[in-house]
Amino acid sequence: MPEGVISAPPPTGSTTHEGLVHELADIATGELIARLVLAAVLGAILGYERESRSKTAGLRTHTLVALGAAMFTVAGAAGFDGPNVDTSRLAAGVITGIGFIGAGTILRSGLHVTGLTTAATLWMAGALGVGAASGLYAVSASAGAIALASLLILGNIRPSRLWGHRRRLEVLYEPGHGTLGPIYSAVANAKGEVKQMWMSEDDGLRHITMALAGVDDNEFADVIKMISGRDEVLQVSPAAKIAPE
């Protein structure tokens, strides 16, 4: 090379992609299988939590999603070699595919939307699969532990309890039918609590007003629906939220 001429370094992006391809291609088959097993185990952990809550996508679905994402990563990086191989597209393709699966778990019934958390765990299972297949053992295991802790701990944290907002519910019904018991049961099933209750009777009808705590919008709607379905109940009047004391 002539004096004073400096050769340009190779493009950083292509070197990184080719490096990952060669790295995966040189890994022993046993280690690749171990990565697939780790991906399946991490997906199964998330799936078991969803299965225990009787969700639409459970143990098998999450395991297969994580394992499939890992297999795509391994096969795409180790199975194809060359200067035009871009391994960054593998994760993008996996995320796109899992998006279709996750969309199938989201259901809407009236004002209720369910399945969002399950769709998110499916997306997370795919990410864990890609991470495990890439050899990020500690990072993938840590991410799986954080995801599981989020499902178990954050699921029990209720904003309606944290901020102390209360709701008022007014019910007009014919006495003598044991109505109060089912009303209390409906509130308890919604994981709420009756903080105060006022009762009055006029012209043979009983009017009660309840201050409820720890009930969010969807659960409050369920309580109203359950109470309204009773034959002796003439009127149910939900009121606005009561500010915290």
N, C-alpha and C positions, 0 to 999 in steps of 0.2 A: 504494500500500500504506500503511495507517495507520502512524503513527509508533510505534515501539516493538515492532512485530510483525516477527518474524524468520521467514522462510520456511524450511521444513525441506528439507534436501538430498535429492535423489532417492536411492532405495536403491542402495547401492554395488554389490551383486551384479548387479542388472538392468542398471545402467549398464555394467559390465564386459562382460557377455555381449553387450549390444547393440553396444558399441564394437567387439568382435571381429567381430561379424557385418558391421557396416558397413565395417570395415577390409578384410576379405576381399572384400566385394562391390565395393569401390572399386579393388582391385588389378588391374593389367592382366593380360590373359589370358596373355601371355608369361611373366610372373613366376609365375603359378600353375602353368603347365606346367613351369617350371624347378624348382619345389618338388616336383612329382611325379617329375621326373627324378632329383633328389637323393635322394628317398626310395627309388626303385628301385635306385639305385647303392649306397646304404648297405645295403639288404637283400641285394643281389647279393654284396657283400663277405662278409657273414656266411654266405650260402648257399654261396659258393665254398669257404670253409673246411670246412663240413659235407660238401660234395660230395667234397672231397679225402680225407675220412675214410670215404667210402662209407656215409654215413648215409641214413636213409630220406627225410628232407626235405633237399633240396639247393639248388642254385642257383636253379632256377625257382620252387620253393615259397617260399623266403624273399623273392625279388624280388616275387612276386605278393602276398605278405602285406603287405610294406612299402608297395607301390604301392596296394593296396586300402585300407589304413588311411589313407594320405594322401588318397586320393580321397574316402573317407567324410568325412574332416575338412573338405576343401575344399567338397564338395557340401553337407554338412550346415550349414556356417557361412555360405557365400556363396549357397546356393540357397534358403535359407529365412530370411525376415526377419519381424520382428514383436516385440511386447513379451513374448510368451510363449516365445520361442526361448531355450533353455538350452544353450549350446555345451559346457558341462561334461559333458553326458550323452554327447557324441560319443565321448570317450575311453573312458568306461565301457562303451559298446556295443561298441567295437572290441576292448577287452580280453576281454569276455565271448565274442565270436565267435572270437577267436584261441584262447581256452582250449579250445574243442571241437577245433580243428585240432591243437593241441599234445598233447591227450590221445590222439589217434590215433597219435602217434609213440612213445608209451611202451609198451614190451613187457615181459612178464614170462615167464621160462622157468625154472621151478624156483625157485632162490634168487637168480637173476640178474634184475636190472631194468635195462633199457637204454632209451635215448631221452630221459632226463631233460634232458640238456644240449641236445639238439636242440629239445625243447619250449621250453626257456628262450630259445634263440636265436630261435625263431619269435615268442615274446612280445616279445623285444627288437626284432625287425624291425618289429613293429606299432608299438612305442613310437617308433622312429626315423621311421616314416612319419608319425605324428601330429605329431612335433616338426618335421619338415621342412615339412609342410603348413602349420604354424602360423607359419612364417617364422623359426624358431629355427635358422638355418643353422649357425652356429659351435657351438652347443650340441649339435645333432644329430650333426654331424661328429665332435665330441669324444667324444660318447657311443659312436658307432660305433667309433672308434679304441680306446677303452677296452675295449669288448666284444670286439673282435678280439684285442687284446693279452691279454685274460683267457683266451680260447680257446687261443691259441698258447703262452703262457707258463705259465699255471697248470695246463694239461693235462700238462705235463712235471714238475710238482712232486708228488712222491709222499710222502704222510705216512709210509708205511712206511719210506722212506729217511731222512726228516727225523728221526724219533724213534729210529731205530736198532733197532727191534724185529726179532727173528729168530724163525724158525719151525723146528721140528724135524720131520723126516720120516724115518720108518723103513720100509724096504722089505725084504721077504724074497722071494728069487727063485732060480730054478735058473740057475747060471752056464753060460756057453758060448753065449749068445744075443745077445751084444753089447748088454746092457741099459743099461749106464752111459751110453753115448752118447745114446740117446733121452731118458734122464732129464735129463741136462745140457741137452739141446736144449729140453725142456719148460720147464725153469726159465728158460733164456735167452729163450724166446718170451714168458714172463710178465714179462720185464724184471727178473728177479731175479738173484741171485748166490749160488753155493754158497760159503759161508765156511769151513766145515769138513766133513770126512767121516771117519767111522769104519767100518771093514769087518772082518767076521769070517766064518769058514766053519765049518759043523758039519753032519755027516751029509750031505754033498754039496750043502748049500744055503748060499747066501751072504746074509748079513745086513748091510745098510748103514744107517747113521744120518747124515743130512745136516742141517747148520744152514744155513737159507736166509735171505737178507736181501733186502729190497726187494720183497716179494710181499704183496699185500693179500688180503683174504678171498676175493674172487671168483677171482682168479688162482691162489690156492693150491688152490681147489677144482678148477680146470681142470687143474692139474698132477697132482693125485691121480687125476682121472678118466682122464687120458692114460696114466699109469703102470699103473693098475688094468686097463686094457684089453689089456695085453700078456699073451700066453698063459703065458709063463714066470714071471710074477709071481704069487706065492701070497698075499701079504699086504702091504697098505699101511696103516701106522698113523700118522696125523697126531697130533702132540702139541701141547701148549699153547705159546703164545708164550714165547720166551725173553727175559728182560729185557735191555735194552741194557747193554753192558759199560761 
